[in-house]
Amino acid sequence: MKKVLNSKFLFFIPLLIIMIISFLDMYNAKYLSTLYNNNLTKQIIWYTLGIIILLLFRKINTSFIFKYAKYLYILSILLLIYVLIFGKVINGARAWITIKGLSFGPSELAKLSLALMLSNTLNSFANTGIKSEALFILKVFILTVIPSILVFLEPDTGAIIFFLVMAFTTVVLSNIHKFWYILAILLITLSIGTFTFLYLFNKDLLINLIGTSFFYRVERLITFKTMSSYQLENAIVGMGSSSALSPTLSGARIYIPEAPTDFVFAFSITNFGFITGFIILLCYLILDIYLINSFISMKKSTLKYFLSCFISIFILNQIINIGMNLGLLPIIGIPLPFLSYGGSTLIIYFIFLGIIFNYKEKPY
């Protein structure tokens, strides 16, 4: 059973199925808008490049990657600064660098570089008492807060969530004293309590304290259940009007905004029926089980911690996107890994996989 769970076929078969469904979705997307006419071609190119990059990273010495991770981290920070000044505004966010029609989101590179840096920090952490724990937490905080602030200014709420969850995963794996968790809970409770009090009784003061832009972003997350959304309404109608299995390659049944990206799960069900939705969920479940089992079977190493960062954002990515599509979570512009259209996320996730599959049962 363990041999089956560790087989790479268990990972790549569901990934292949997701890829095929993605290609079919991109083909159907052209019937929604002329903006999506080239999505299928570009998605095939991104997948091809991603697979090539995965194979290349499997050959690179993993110790070399972690040794020079700080330079990749610095590069990602510089790119985040660059995009704030010169980046192209798409969907209200200055988060993209566009070169000859191709867009790249530096926040995706920041995920990779932060995961590498956090893994190095955790692997070098020697718990000798409260002072060493405080220094470790400070390092994790600084590494995380720098890209978080820059991404916040774009604004890109989704990326910040991934940065924070990687930092949280790193701290949890460090086995620090429970005192720090109690302190964190108290600070979070105090912050939420203060925000709630001001939100209910003195919104003007709250807006002055945190800024208009941030206030309305938070308010949109809080009140998402009471707000109407053209995207979500059409997604629900599209899924609700689908049968168990109703494949179509002759046109989309209903227009869903951002169908190839944020709402690709709903778009898949609308195009091909509920069984396709269950197949997608099953594929992701198999991928998640494989990654978790790989983490459990790995010896303690930098690569094990790196895998933990990837697992945390990969699973959270699925939960948030599918939750958005079903109206269970706020819409915050997060694509579904490997299924949604987009080169930045796809390439970075294949780099993650290339580094992870480089594992050869020896510590790095």
C-alpha positions in Angstrom: 0.0 0.0 0.0 2.8 2.4 0.9 4.5 1.6 -2.5 1.3 2.6 -4.3 0.9 5.8 -2.4 4.5 6.7 -3.2 4.2 5.9 -6.9 4.6 9.0 -9.0 1.9 7.6 -11.3 -0.6 8.2 -8.5 0.3 11.9 -8.8 0.7 12.4 -12.6 -2.5 10.5 -13.7 -4.9 12.9 -11.9 -2.7 15.8 -13.0 -3.1 14.6 -16.6 -6.8 14.4 -16.2 -6.9 17.9 -14.8 -4.8 19.1 -17.7 -7.2 17.6 -20.3 -10.2 19.2 -18.6 -8.3 22.5 -18.5 -7.7 22.3 -22.3 -11.3 21.5 -23.0 -12.4 24.5 -20.8 -10.0 26.8 -22.6 -11.4 25.6 -26.0 -14.9 26.4 -24.8 -13.8 29.8 -23.3 -13.5 31.3 -26.8 -17.3 31.1 -27.1 -17.6 33.4 -24.1 -15.5 36.3 -25.4 -13.0 37.0 -28.2 -10.6 37.9 -25.3 -10.2 34.1 -24.7 -9.6 33.1 -28.4 -5.9 32.2 -27.7 -6.4 30.7 -24.2 -6.1 27.1 -25.4 -2.9 27.7 -27.4 -1.3 29.6 -24.5 -2.4 27.0 -21.9 -0.8 24.3 -24.0 2.4 26.3 -24.2 2.4 27.0 -20.5 1.8 23.3 -19.7 4.6 22.3 -22.1 7.0 24.8 -20.5 5.9 23.7 -17.0 6.6 20.1 -17.7 10.0 20.9 -19.2 10.9 23.0 -16.2 9.8 20.3 -13.8 12.1 17.8 -15.5 15.0 20.3 -15.4 14.5 21.1 -11.7 14.5 17.4 -11.0 18.1 17.3 -12.3 19.3 20.3 -10.3 21.1 19.6 -7.0 18.6 20.6 -4.4 21.2 21.9 -2.0 22.2 24.4 -4.7 18.7 25.7 -4.9 18.4 26.2 -1.2 21.9 27.7 -0.9 21.1 30.5 -3.3 17.4 31.0 -2.3 18.2 34.4 -0.7 19.0 35.8 -4.2 15.7 34.5 -5.6 14.0 36.1 -2.6 15.7 39.5 -3.2 14.8 39.3 -6.9 11.2 38.6 -6.1 11.1 41.7 -3.8 12.7 43.8 -6.5 10.1 42.6 -9.0 7.3 43.4 -6.5 8.6 46.9 -6.2 9.0 47.2 -9.9 5.4 46.1 -10.6 4.1 48.7 -8.2 5.8 51.4 -10.2 5.6 50.1 -13.8 3.2 47.2 -13.7 0.1 46.9 -15.8 -3.3 47.4 -14.1 -5.5 44.3 -14.7 -8.9 43.9 -12.9 -8.1 46.9 -10.6 -4.7 45.5 -9.4 -1.2 46.7 -10.5 0.2 43.2 -10.2 1.4 42.2 -13.6 4.5 42.7 -15.7 3.6 42.5 -19.4 6.2 41.6 -22.1 5.0 41.2 -25.7 1.5 40.3 -24.7 2.5 37.8 -22.0 1.8 38.7 -18.3 3.7 37.6 -15.3 2.7 38.1 -11.7 5.8 38.6 -9.4 3.7 37.5 -6.4 3.8 34.0 -7.7 7.6 34.0 -7.7 7.4 35.5 -4.2 5.5 32.4 -3.0 8.3 30.1 -4.3 11.2 32.3 -2.9 9.4 32.7 0.5 8.9 29.0 0.8 12.6 28.4 0.1 13.6 31.0 2.7 11.2 29.8 5.4 12.4 26.2 4.8 16.1 27.3 5.2 15.2 29.3 8.4 13.4 26.3 9.9 16.1 23.8 9.0 18.8 26.0 10.7 16.7 26.7 13.8 18.2 25.3 16.9 15.8 25.6 19.8 17.9 26.5 22.8 15.3 28.4 24.8 13.0 31.4 24.7 15.5 33.7 23.1 16.2 31.4 20.2 12.5 31.0 19.7 11.9 34.7 19.7 14.7 35.2 17.1 13.2 32.5 14.9 9.7 34.0 15.0 11.2 37.4 14.3 13.0 36.0 11.2 9.9 34.3 9.9 7.9 37.5 10.5 10.3 39.8 8.6 10.6 37.4 5.7 6.8 37.2 5.4 5.9 40.8 6.1 8.1 42.4 3.4 6.4 40.7 0.4 3.0 40.9 2.2 3.2 44.7 2.4 4.3 45.0 -1.2 1.5 42.7 -2.5 -1.0 44.5 -0.3 -0.3 47.7 -2.1 -1.1 46.1 -5.5 -3.6 45.0 -4.0 -3.6 41.2 -4.0 -5.4 39.8 -1.0 -5.0 36.2 -2.1 -1.2 36.2 -2.3 -1.0 37.6 1.3 -3.1 34.7 2.6 -0.7 32.2 1.0 2.3 34.0 2.5 0.7 33.9 6.0 -0.3 30.3 5.8 3.3 29.3 4.8 4.6 31.3 7.7 2.1 29.7 10.1 3.1 26.2 8.8 6.7 26.9 9.4 6.1 28.1 12.9 4.0 25.1 13.7 6.6 22.6 12.5 9.3 24.3 14.7 7.8 22.9 17.9 8.2 26.2 19.8 6.8 26.6 23.3 3.0 26.9 23.6 3.6 30.3 25.2 3.9 31.8 21.7 0.6 30.4 20.6 -1.1 31.7 23.6 0.4 35.1 22.9 -0.6 35.0 19.3 -4.2 34.0 20.2 -4.4 36.9 22.6 -3.1 39.4 20.1 -5.4 38.1 17.3 -8.4 38.2 19.7 -7.5 41.7 20.8 -7.2 42.9 17.2 -10.4 41.3 16.0 -12.2 42.6 19.1 -10.9 46.2 18.5 -11.8 46.0 14.8 -15.3 44.7 15.5 -16.0 47.4 18.2 -14.8 50.2 15.9 -16.7 48.7 12.9 -19.9 48.6 14.8 -19.7 51.9 16.7 -17.1 54.2 15.1 -16.4 53.4 11.4 -15.0 56.8 10.7 -12.2 56.4 13.2 -11.5 52.9 11.8 -11.3 54.2 8.3 -8.9 56.9 9.4 -6.7 54.3 11.2 -6.4 51.7 8.5 -7.2 53.6 5.3 -10.2 53.7 3.0 -8.9 51.1 0.6 -8.1 48.5 3.2 -11.4 49.1 5.1 -13.6 48.5 2.1 -11.6 45.4 1.1 -12.1 43.9 4.6 -15.8 45.0 4.6 -16.3 43.2 1.3 -14.9 40.0 2.8 -17.1 40.3 5.9 -20.4 41.1 4.0 -19.9 38.8 1.0 -22.9 36.8 1.9 -25.2 39.8 1.6 -23.7 41.2 -1.6 -24.9 40.3 -5.0 -22.4 39.1 -7.6 -22.9 38.7 -11.3 -20.1 36.2 -11.4 -21.4 34.0 -8.7 -25.0 34.2 -9.8 -24.2 33.1 -13.3 -21.9 30.4 -12.0 -24.6 29.0 -9.7 -27.2 29.2 -12.6 -24.7 27.4 -14.9 -24.0 24.6 -12.5 -27.7 24.3 -11.5 -28.8 23.9 -15.1 -26.3 21.2 -15.9 -27.1 17.5 -15.9 -25.0 14.6 -14.6 -23.0 14.4 -17.8 -23.5 16.9 -20.5 -20.4 17.5 -22.5 -20.3 20.3 -25.0 -17.6 21.7 -27.3 -19.9 23.8 -29.4 -20.3 26.8 -27.1 -20.7 27.8 -23.4 -24.2 27.5 -22.0 -24.1 30.7 -20.0 -21.7 33.6 -19.7 -19.6 33.4 -16.5 -17.1 36.3 -16.0 -13.6 35.1 -15.4 -14.6 31.6 -16.4 -11.2 30.4 -17.5 -9.5 31.6 -14.3 -11.3 32.3 -11.0 -14.5 30.4 -11.9 -13.1 27.5 -13.9 -14.6 24.9 -11.5 -18.1 26.2 -12.2 -17.3 26.6 -15.9 -16.2 22.9 -16.0 -19.5 21.7 -14.5 -21.5 24.0 -16.7 -19.8 22.6 -19.8 -19.5 18.9 -18.9 -21.9 18.1 -16.1 -21.7 17.3 -12.4 -19.7 14.1 -12.9 -16.9 16.2 -14.2 -17.0 18.3 -11.0 -16.7 15.1 -9.0 -13.8 13.9 -11.1 -12.0 17.2 -10.6 -12.5 16.9 -6.8 -11.3 13.3 -6.8 -8.2 14.2 -8.8 -7.3 16.9 -6.3 -7.9 14.5 -3.4 -5.5 12.0 -4.9 -2.9 14.7 -5.4 -3.3 15.9 -1.8 -3.0 12.4 -0.4 0.1 11.8 -2.4 1.8 15.0 -1.2 0.8 14.4 2.4 2.0 10.9 2.3 5.3 12.1 0.8 5.7 14.6 3.6 5.1 11.9 6.3 7.6 9.5 4.7 10.4 12.2 4.3 13.2 12.5 6.8 13.5 15.9 8.5 15.3 18.2 6.0 14.9 21.5 4.3 13.1 19.8 1.5 10.5 18.3 3.9 9.8 21.8 5.2 9.6 23.1 1.7 7.1 20.4 0.8 5.0 21.4 3.9 4.8 25.0 2.6 3.7 23.8 -0.8 1.1 21.4 0.6 -0.4 24.2 2.8 -0.8 26.7 -0.1 -1.9 24.0 -2.6 -4.7 22.6 -0.4 -5.8 26.1 0.7 -5.8 27.2 -2.9 -8.3 24.4 -3.7 -10.5 25.2 -0.7 -10.7 28.9 -1.4 -11.3 28.7 -5.2 -13.9 26.0 -5.0 -15.5 27.7 -2.0 -15.7 30.9 -4.1 -17.4 29.0 -7.0 -20.0 27.6 -4.6 -20.7 30.9 -2.9 -19.3 29.6 0.4 -16.3 31.9 0.5 -15.6 35.5 -0.6 -14.5 36.1 -4.2 -10.8 37.2 -3.9 -9.4 36.3 -7.3 -7.6 33.1 -6.7 -7.3 30.6 -9.6 -7.6 26.8 -9.2 -4.1 25.1 -9.5 -3.4 23.4 -12.9 -7.1 23.8 -14.0 -7.3 27.6 -14.4 -5.8 29.5 -17.2 -2.6 31.3 -16.5 1.1 31.0 -16.9 2.5 32.5 -13.7 0.8 30.1 -11.3 1.3 27.1 -13.5 5.0 27.6 -14.0 5.7 28.3 -10.4 3.7 25.3 -9.3 5.7 23.1 -11.7 8.9 24.5 -10.2 7.6 23.6 -6.8 7.0 20.0 -8.0 10.4 19.8 -9.8 12.1 20.6 -6.5 9.9 18.3 -4.5 10.4 15.3 -6.9 14.2 15.8 -6.6 14.0 14.0 -3.2 16.3 11.0 -3.1 16.1 9.9 0.5 19.0 12.0 1.8 19.0 15.3 3.8 19.8 18.5 2.0 
